[in-house]
Amino acid sequence: MGKLQKLKQQALQNPEVRQEYDALSEEFQMIDKLLQMRSAAGLTQDEVARRMGTQKSNVCRLEKGNANPSWNTLRKYAHACGFQITMGFHTA
């Protein structure tokens, strides 16, 4: 286990940290999906940005979770990677 994983594991022992981390789990999942799409497409951030008609810095912020993307932005990202994005609803 790497140093970062050990640090994460240690931090998650704190109930307050665990609560905040769990609250962000859906956001982390979305970021993971974005990265999986780009990786599966074999594209760089530059290539995705060009296909979206935006700048690499915007793609970088999106993939880091430092943005609050609109549905249209997520759709453009998915299309740039050769995917379609759908929305589903589940009971809580």
N, C-alpha and C positions, 0 to 999 in steps of 0.2 A: 504494500500500500504506500503510495506516494505521500509526501509531506502535506500537500494540499488536501488530500482525502483524509489524512489523520486530523488535520486542523478542523475540517468540516465536521467530522465525526465527533470531535471534542466539543465544538461549538453547539452542535445539536443536542448535547446532553443538557444544556440550559433550557428549561421549559419555555421561557420567553422567546428565545431564539428559535426553538422548534415551532412554536405557534406562528411566528412571522414567516418562517420558511414554508410551512404547510399552507399558509394563506396565499403564497406566491406559486404554489405548485402548478396551477393551470397555466400561468404565464410561462413558467419554465418549460412546460410541455409544448406550448405553442412555439417557443424559440427552438426547441429541439426539432420539431416538425419542419420549421423553416430551414434549418441547417441540413436536415436529412434530404429535403427536396433539392437543395442546391448541390449537395454532394452527389446524389443520385443522377442529377443532370450533368455532373462533371463541369460545373461552371465556377468561375471566380466571381467575387463581389463586383468587379468591374464589368464583367459580361452581363450579370443580372441587372446592374444599374443601367447599362446601355439599352438592354431589352425593355426595361421599364420606362425609359425616358427620364431618368433621374441621375443623381450623382452617387458615386461609391460611398461617400460619407453617410448618405441616407440609408443605404442598405446596411452598412456597418452598424448604425444606431438601431435599426430594426432588429438585427440579429443579436445585438447585445441586450435588448430589452429596454433601451433608452429612448423609446418612442411610444407614442400612443396611436398606433396606425388605424386608419379608417378601413372599412370593409373593402373599399376600392383599392387601397394600397396593398392589402393582403392578397386580393384577387390578382392584381398586376404581378406581384412577386411570384405567386403560384404559376401563373401563365408564362412568365419569363423562364421558369424552370421546367415547363412542359407539363404542369399539373393543373387540376381544377380544385378549387376549394369549395367545400360545402359546410353547411351549418346543420347541426342536429340538436335536438332537445331531449333531455332525460329528466326523470323525476329526481328530486334531491334526496 
